[in-house]
Amino acid sequence: MEHFIRPDGLPPVNGYSHAVRFSGALVAVSGQVPMDSAGHLVGAGDPEAQIRQVFTNLAAALAAAGSGLDRVVKLTVYLTDLADLPAFRTVRDEFLDPAAPPASSLVQVTALVHPEFRVEIDALATA
């Protein structure tokens, strides 16, 4: 049975859920972007601030699904500029245990849905 989750405190979305919990064991979190709960960009031109907001949004979506960042088993990271990789690593290690990191993929993309977004991250976690 699936549970489609659109938690309060995350930016409004059309056409998708922030997270989906299915079979009671796995949570899929849609790509999170650097927007606050009012739908405003956080950290224009500041990759570290944007990445921090994305992890904050991931944590909120996971919590609403009965999971948490400590249960992430896979991350997919989309960066528009690989020069932001050191900032990503710094912030990631604040939110995730660097001694037990999840499986990950990192992709450089030419653009994201909003021209000022520098990062988007989706995740799979256990429930």
C-alpha positions in Angstrom: 0.0 0.0 0.0 1.4 3.4 -0.9 1.1 6.6 1.1 1.6 9.8 -0.8 3.1 12.5 1.4 3.0 16.3 1.0 4.1 17.6 4.4 3.4 21.0 5.7 6.5 23.1 5.9 7.8 22.1 2.5 7.3 24.2 -0.6 4.0 23.7 -2.5 4.3 21.3 -5.5 2.1 20.4 -8.4 2.0 17.0 -10.0 4.0 15.0 -7.5 4.4 14.1 -3.9 7.4 15.0 -1.7 7.6 11.4 -0.6 6.0 8.1 -1.2 6.1 5.3 1.4 5.3 1.9 -0.1 5.1 -1.7 1.2 5.7 -0.2 4.6 9.5 -0.7 4.2 10.7 1.9 1.7 10.4 5.7 1.3 11.1 7.4 -2.0 11.6 11.1 -1.7 11.2 13.3 -4.8 14.0 15.7 -5.8 14.2 18.4 -3.2 15.3 21.9 -4.1 16.4 25.0 -2.2 13.0 26.4 -1.5 11.5 27.3 1.9 7.9 26.5 3.0 6.6 29.6 1.3 8.1 28.5 -2.0 11.0 31.1 -2.0 14.5 30.4 -3.1 17.0 30.0 -0.2 20.6 31.0 -0.8 20.6 32.7 -4.2 24.2 32.4 -5.5 25.3 30.5 -2.3 25.7 26.8 -3.0 26.3 25.9 0.7 23.0 27.6 1.8 21.2 25.9 -1.1 22.5 22.5 -0.2 21.7 23.0 3.5 18.1 23.9 2.6 17.8 20.8 0.4 19.0 18.5 3.2 16.6 20.3 5.6 13.7 19.6 3.1 14.8 16.0 2.7 14.8 15.6 6.5 11.2 17.1 6.7 9.9 14.8 3.9 11.5 11.7 5.5 10.1 12.6 8.9 6.6 13.0 7.5 7.0 9.5 6.0 8.1 8.0 9.3 11.7 7.8 8.3 14.8 10.0 8.7 18.2 11.0 7.3 19.8 8.2 9.3 17.8 5.7 7.2 18.8 6.9 3.8 20.1 4.1 1.6 20.5 6.0 -1.7 21.0 9.6 -2.7 21.0 11.0 -6.2 22.5 14.5 -6.4 22.2 16.9 -9.3 24.6 19.9 -9.4 24.7 22.6 -12.0 28.4 23.3 -11.3 30.9 20.7 -10.1 32.8 23.6 -8.3 30.0 23.2 -5.7 31.1 19.7 -4.9 33.3 20.7 -1.8 30.3 22.6 -0.4 28.1 19.6 -1.0 30.5 17.3 0.8 30.8 19.6 3.8 27.0 20.0 4.2 26.3 16.3 3.5 28.6 15.3 6.3 26.7 17.6 8.7 23.5 15.8 7.9 24.7 12.2 7.2 27.1 10.0 9.1 30.4 10.2 7.0 31.4 6.8 8.5 28.3 5.1 7.0 27.3 7.0 3.9 24.5 5.8 1.7 25.0 4.6 -1.9 25.1 7.7 -4.1 25.2 9.1 -7.6 26.2 12.6 -8.5 25.4 14.1 -11.8 26.3 17.5 -13.3 23.3 18.9 -15.2 23.2 22.0 -17.4 20.1 23.4 -15.6 17.4 22.6 -13.0 13.7 23.7 -13.1 14.5 27.2 -11.8 17.6 29.0 -13.2 18.9 30.0 -9.8 18.8 26.4 -8.4 22.3 25.0 -8.1 21.3 21.6 -6.5 18.5 19.0 -6.3 18.7 15.8 -4.4 16.3 12.8 -4.3 16.6 9.9 -1.9 15.5 6.3 -1.0 15.3 5.4 2.7 13.9 2.6 4.8 10.7 3.3 6.7 
